[in-house]
Amino acid sequence: MALPADVLSRLASLSGYDQMLEMDTVSRNHGVGLAEIESELAAFNAAATAPEPTHVGQEFVPGAYKEAVDLESAQPMNNAPQYIDNPDQYRMKYNPSSQGVSNQSQVRQAIICPACSSPLGIPDIRPIKVTCPQCMHEATFHS
């Protein structure tokens, strides 16, 4: 009588004394001898470790050179922040600590986070490194 796959996988996950106790329990519950359990477990472990055949259509062949990439046609990224026209309509209070209140008193401009489009209040000093409290995206603006 073959043991169910879940019983064999549970036995395969155990080792030592725990495995021996579980094998004894399985032997009594399923009416199977220890030698038969050990042989089924060995076959189960061998099948689990046998590598599956992989069907690779095209083998990767490493080359000794790299193809040159033409960077002239690359589009420059927009590093300028996208400003909000009416920053007064947004509540720019992120951090209730005294340092946070001090930083918030320096807010003169509002921008939109480039990652999640949340409104962010920032001072008018540049360059400035901004971390969005909504998505934790970090960006440095120079203009």
Sequence and secondary structure as in RCSB ss.txt:
>XXXX:A:sequence
MALPADVLSRLASLSGYDQMLEMDTVSRNHGVGLAEIESELAAFNAAATAPEPTHVGQEFVPGAYKEAVDLESAQ
PMNNAPQYIDNPDQYRMKYNPSSQGVSNQSQVRQAIICPACSSPLGIPDIRPIKVTCPQCMHEATFHS
>XXXX:A:secstr
    HHHHHHHHH  HHHHHHHHHHHHHHHT  HHHHHHHHHHHHHHHHS      SS     SS      TT  
    S EE S GGGS      SHHHHHHHHT  EEEE TTT  EEEE S SSEEEE TTT  EEEE  
